[in-house]
Amino acid sequence: MASSCRRPEHTAPPDVFYNEEEAKKYSQNSRMIEIQTQMSERAVELLNLPEGQPCFLLDVGCGSGLSGDYLSEEGHYWVGVDISNAMLDVALDREVEGDLLLGDMGQGMPFRPGTFDGCISISALQWLCNADKRTHSPPKRLYTFFTTLYSSLSRGSRAVFQLYPENSEQLELITSQAMRAGFSGGMVVDYPNSSKAKKFFLCLFAGVTGVLPKGLGSETSDKAVSNQVQYSGQRCRFKNMKGKSAKKGRDWILEKKERRRRQGREVRADTKYTGRQRRPHF
């Protein structure tokens, strides 16, 4: 029973834990795909990218490319870095649109200065807090990662990391190394009063001091009541985030098809049946 409750990073190093069997879950498990997509959507929202403008983004710990799929849907270009060969193989099989790179984030990001307009990372950063080898020093690996990431980002951009911290000491270690590397910013906590829906996002600013966004479901939100997401015992999401259409609705489908047309891809013609509601099948 105790072993089943162990955190993944305590089970094995990431390149070992994310083997072929584990990697397949990220292409077959609909629940995992849904959660990954939701967290990617929130991370991109926190990036505060220019509306209607394609950006070049870095996805650290890209895995099977689920978060990259969302970036592509939004019209952005991206490069994904991951330490697991098996996860990258799944991404290749899924024919993701981004470029993929095998690499250990603790050894730094091998990109030219100012390459990216922003960075996201889903459920990867906490792995750097473990020493999987004798030569590993978590503070040094975190500092190496953050300094090279800071260099690879354009000034004024952001980096957003969704993570699962083990305790407050781990959070302090991560944030202190990020600030040492030159970043400003801090932690954004969504649904702080929920044990299940609570999510941590480290929002970092490169080269500027920005205003830290408010967490979803917090009572201190400055947004109008009609635009707030209130915690009511289940996960809730904005129905009209940043003026976008409700996901899976007709307008959302038409917007997605138009984006793909602008990218030069083949898209079926719009008809009166596009996005229609179908009756359930029994």
C-alpha positions as a printed NumPy array, in Angstrom:
array([[  0.   ,   0.   ,   0.   ],
       [  2.812,   2.392,   0.854],
       [  4.56 ,   1.834,  -2.465],
       [  1.396,   2.682,  -4.442],
       [  1.31 ,   6.109,  -2.762],
       [  4.915,   6.916,  -3.538],
       [  5.596,   9.904,  -5.738],
       [  6.872,   8.977,  -9.223],
       [ 10.163,  10.836,  -8.702],
       [ 10.841,   8.632,  -5.659],
       [ 10.268,   5.457,  -7.659],
       [ 12.963,   5.789, -10.328],
       [ 14.837,   8.4  , -12.4  ],
       [ 12.609,  10.013, -15.067],
       [ 14.288,   8.278, -18.015],
       [ 13.635,   4.933, -16.27 ],
       [ 10.186,   5.65 , -14.825],
       [  8.796,   6.852, -18.169],
       [  9.363,   3.598, -20.016],
       [  7.361,   2.284, -22.98 ],
       [  4.502,   1.041, -20.798],
       [  4.17 ,   4.345, -18.929],
       [  4.543,   6.37 , -22.122],
       [  1.626,   4.567, -23.794],
       [ -0.719,   5.87 , -21.102],
       [ -0.159,   9.39 , -22.409],
       [ -1.61 ,   8.428, -25.781],
       [ -4.33 ,   6.018, -24.652],
       [ -5.638,   7.203, -21.268],
       [ -8.336,   9.789, -21.983],
       [ -8.317,  11.087, -18.399],
       [ -4.577,  11.769, -18.451],
       [ -4.899,  13.461, -21.84 ],
       [ -7.716,  15.674, -20.553],
       [ -5.816,  16.721, -17.421],
       [ -2.615,  17.42 , -19.381],
       [ -4.536,  19.553, -21.873],
       [ -6.275,  21.531, -19.123],
       [ -2.993,  22.306, -17.36 ],
       [ -1.372,  23.277, -20.667],
       [ -4.261,  25.635, -21.389],
       [ -3.839,  27.289, -17.985],
       [ -0.049,  27.559, -18.406],
       [ -0.444,  29.278, -21.79 ],
       [ -2.987,  31.66 , -20.261],
       [ -0.445,  32.618, -17.596],
       [  2.164,  33.266, -20.318],
       [  0.016,  36.233, -21.371],
       [  1.071,  35.985, -25.023],
       [  0.028,  38.633, -27.585],
       [ -3.451,  37.963, -28.96 ],
       [ -3.565,  36.573, -32.5  ],
       [  0.221,  36.478, -32.868],
       [  2.092,  33.171, -33.39 ],
       [  4.956,  32.724, -30.917],
       [  7.971,  30.415, -30.708],
       [  7.739,  28.512, -27.415],
       [  9.782,  25.981, -25.45 ],
       [  8.078,  22.983, -23.807],
       [ 10.33 ,  21.534, -21.091],
       [  9.478,  17.935, -20.215],
       [  7.278,  17.732, -23.323],
       [  6.765,  13.969, -22.982],
       [  4.396,  12.574, -25.597],
       [  3.584,  16.035, -26.945],
       [  0.136,  16.55 , -25.384],
       [  0.937,  20.074, -24.241],
       [  2.561,  20.711, -27.617],
       [ -0.7  ,  19.733, -29.314],
       [ -2.433,  22.547, -27.475],
       [  0.301,  25.007, -28.485],
       [ -0.165,  23.985, -32.111],
       [ -3.943,  24.386, -31.822],
       [ -3.365,  27.937, -30.619],
       [ -1.263,  28.642, -33.696],
       [  2.146,  28.671, -31.987],
       [  5.411,  26.98 , -32.989],
       [  7.337,  25.018, -30.386],
       [ 10.352,  22.914, -29.464],
       [ 10.005,  20.136, -26.892],
       [ 12.747,  18.789, -24.623],
       [ 12.445,  15.54 , -22.676],
       [ 14.789,  13.046, -21.024],
       [ 12.714,   9.942, -21.883],
       [ 13.315,   8.209, -25.2  ],
       [ 10.067,   6.264, -24.81 ],
       [  7.984,   9.412, -24.363],
       [  9.584,  11.078, -27.383],
       [  8.928,   7.937, -29.446],
       [  5.228,   8.25 , -28.602],
       [  5.347,  11.91 , -29.638],
       [  6.883,  10.898, -32.976],
       [  4.238,   8.213, -33.485],
       [  1.564,  10.82 , -32.808],
       [  3.173,  13.052, -35.457],
       [  3.242,  16.184, -33.305],
       [  3.985,  19.434, -35.099],
       [  6.827,  20.64 , -32.858],
       [ 10.529,  19.801, -32.995],
       [ 11.733,  17.293, -30.383],
       [ 15.029,  17.154, -28.498],
       [ 16.342,  14.449, -26.149],
       [ 17.972,  16.13 , -23.177],
       [ 18.309,  16.423, -19.395],
       [ 16.957,  19.773, -18.18 ],
       [ 19.351,  19.609, -15.227],
       [ 22.255,  19.933, -17.656],
       [ 20.87 ,  23.159, -19.088],
       [ 19.05 ,  24.317, -22.209],
       [ 21.311,  24.283, -25.326],
       [ 19.735,  27.214, -27.171],
       [ 20.974,  30.569, -28.381],
       [ 20.173,  33.674, -26.297],
       [ 16.733,  35.148, -26.894],
       [ 15.487,  32.205, -28.955],
       [ 12.035,  31.752, -27.391],
       [  9.037,  33.996, -26.721],
       [  8.044,  31.938, -23.712],
       [  8.325,  28.564, -21.968],
       [  5.865,  26.132, -20.414],
       [  6.458,  22.944, -18.461],
       [  3.871,  20.502, -17.149],
       [  4.651,  18.198, -14.204],
       [  8.423,  18.124, -14.778],
       [ 10.234,  20.658, -12.595],
       [  9.949,  18.717,  -9.302],
       [ 12.109,  15.931, -10.79 ],
       [ 15.148,  18.228, -10.52 ],
       [ 14.826,  18.203,  -6.73 ],
       [ 15.973,  14.559,  -6.613],
       [ 19.574,  13.377,  -6.719],
       [ 19.366,  10.293,  -8.946],
       [ 23.152,   9.994,  -9.208],
       [ 26.024,  10.642,  -6.822],
       [ 27.113,  13.566,  -8.949],
       [ 23.663,  15.193,  -8.828],
       [ 23.211,  18.269,  -6.647],
       [ 19.606,  19.532,  -6.84 ],
       [ 20.498,  23.198,  -6.113],
       [ 23.212,  23.182,  -8.797],
       [ 21.021,  21.416, -11.365],
       [ 18.152,  23.832, -10.728],
       [ 20.491,  26.818, -11.027],
       [ 22.019,  25.471, -14.244],
       [ 18.576,  24.927, -15.719],
       [ 17.237,  28.356, -14.764],
       [ 20.312,  30.295, -15.884],
       [ 20.373,  28.669, -19.324],
       [ 16.595,  29.035, -19.644],
       [ 16.831,  32.721, -18.733],
       [ 19.388,  33.202, -21.483],
       [ 17.298,  31.398, -24.099],
       [ 14.213,  33.556, -23.453],
       [ 13.625,  36.951, -25.033],
       [ 13.524,  39.839, -22.56 ],
       [ 10.028,  40.544, -21.315],
       [  8.835,  36.969, -21.839],
       [  7.558,  34.508, -19.245],
       [  8.126,  30.919, -18.193],
       [  5.299,  28.985, -16.509],
       [  5.863,  25.691, -14.71 ],
       [  3.049,  23.499, -13.431],
       [  4.532,  21.33 , -10.692],
       [  3.676,  19.044,  -7.81 ],
       [  5.844,  20.225,  -4.883],
       [  6.452,  17.72 ,  -2.128],
       [  6.702,  20.302,   0.662],
       [  7.367,  23.99 ,   1.384],
       [ 11.14 ,  23.403,   1.523],
       [ 11.079,  22.106,  -2.047],
       [  9.132,  25.154,  -3.182],
       [ 11.646,  27.426,  -1.47 ],
       [ 14.56 ,  25.622,  -3.133],
       [ 13.023,  25.939,  -6.6  ],
       [ 11.998,  29.581,  -6.306],
       [ 15.29 ,  30.684,  -4.729],
       [ 17.347,  29.156,  -7.538],
       [ 15.067,  30.777, -10.135],
       [ 15.566,  34.203,  -8.513],
       [ 19.336,  33.652,  -8.319],
       [ 19.32 ,  33.025, -12.07 ],
       [ 17.749,  36.445, -12.7  ],
       [ 14.035,  35.683, -12.86 ],
       [ 11.355,  37.556, -10.95 ],
       [  7.843,  36.339, -10.221],
       [  6.443,  33.735,  -7.876],
       [  3.886,  31.022,  -7.255],
       [  0.303,  31.101,  -8.545],
       [ -2.023,  28.646,  -6.779],
       [ -5.327,  27.668,  -8.369],
       [ -8.151,  26.473,  -6.094],
       [ -6.096,  26.865,  -2.886],
       [ -8.928,  25.543,  -0.705],
       [ -9.29 ,  22.266,  -2.589],
       [ -7.225,  19.175,  -1.877],
       [ -7.893,  17.648,  -5.315],
       [ -8.22 ,  20.586,  -7.708],
       [ -5.358,  22.61 ,  -6.175],
       [ -2.613,  23.321,  -8.716],
       [  0.752,  25.086,  -8.385],
       [  2.147,  27.23 , -11.209],
       [  5.538,  28.909, -10.926],
       [  5.221,  32.062, -13.049],
       [  8.576,  33.649, -13.885],
       [  9.392,  36.911, -15.677],
       [ 12.575,  37.245, -17.739],
       [ 14.148,  40.698, -17.763],
       [ 11.127,  42.562, -16.363],
       [  9.2  ,  42.764, -13.117],
       [  5.59 ,  41.892, -13.854],
       [  2.409,  41.674, -11.818],
       [  1.834,  38.13 , -10.627],
       [ -1.525,  36.764, -11.886],
       [ -4.205,  35.736,  -9.405],
       [ -4.932,  32.066,  -8.894],
       [ -8.274,  30.649, -10.017],
       [-10.83 ,  30.179,  -7.268],
       [ -9.103,  32.574,  -4.858],
       [-11.188,  35.084,  -2.925],
       [ -8.653,  37.821,  -3.686],
       [ -9.336,  37.724,  -7.434],
       [ -9.795,  41.197,  -8.917],
       [-12.017,  39.891, -11.685],
       [-15.743,  40.459, -11.781],
       [-17.851,  37.878, -10.037],
       [-19.374,  36.763, -13.343],
       [-15.901,  35.854, -14.641],
       [-14.681,  34.055, -11.53 ],
       [-14.329,  30.323, -11.178],
       [-15.711,  29.338,  -7.796],
       [-14.683,  26.052,  -6.21 ],
       [-17.78 ,  23.933,  -5.633],
       [-16.422,  20.463,  -4.968],
       [-15.478,  19.786,  -8.575],
       [-13.102,  21.152, -11.195],
       [-14.502,  24.227, -12.902],
       [-13.117,  26.141, -15.857],
       [-13.789,  29.387, -17.697],
       [-16.382,  28.911, -20.429],
       [-15.171,  31.972, -22.304],
       [-11.475,  32.423, -21.544],
       [-10.019,  35.639, -22.994],
       [-12.887,  36.015, -25.402],
       [-12.432,  32.527, -26.847],
       [-15.43 ,  30.389, -27.697],
       [-16.546,  27.548, -25.453],
       [-14.447,  24.501, -26.226],
       [-16.012,  21.941, -28.588],
       [-18.817,  24.345, -29.53 ],
       [-19.57 ,  25.38 , -33.113],
       [-17.708,  28.709, -32.873],
       [-14.655,  27.009, -31.355],
       [-14.603,  24.425, -34.166],
       [-14.915,  27.13 , -36.829],
       [-12.058,  29.131, -35.243],
       [ -9.855,  26.037, -35.126],
       [-10.583,  25.217, -38.78 ],
       [ -9.785,  28.784, -39.808],
       [ -6.435,  28.615, -37.955],
       [ -5.571,  25.441, -39.81 ],
       [ -6.491,  27.039, -43.135],
       [ -4.106,  29.928, -42.382],
       [ -1.411,  27.337, -41.701],
       [ -1.964,  25.919, -45.204],
       [ -3.497,  22.646, -44.032],
       [ -6.389,  20.798, -45.661],
       [ -9.682,  21.387, -43.841],
       [-13.195,  20.186, -44.636],
       [-15.627,  22.822, -45.843],
       [-17.975,  24.435, -43.303],
       [-21.61 ,  23.333, -43.474],
       [-24.773,  23.761, -41.412],
       [-23.875,  20.458, -39.703],
       [-20.476,  21.671, -38.443],
       [-20.337,  21.346, -34.657],
       [-23.927,  20.13 , -34.329],
       [-25.034,  18.357, -31.168],
       [-25.642,  14.646, -31.725],
       [-27.957,  12.481, -29.725],
       [-26.271,   9.95 , -27.403],
       [-25.991,   6.357, -28.621],
       [-27.055,   3.469, -26.375]])
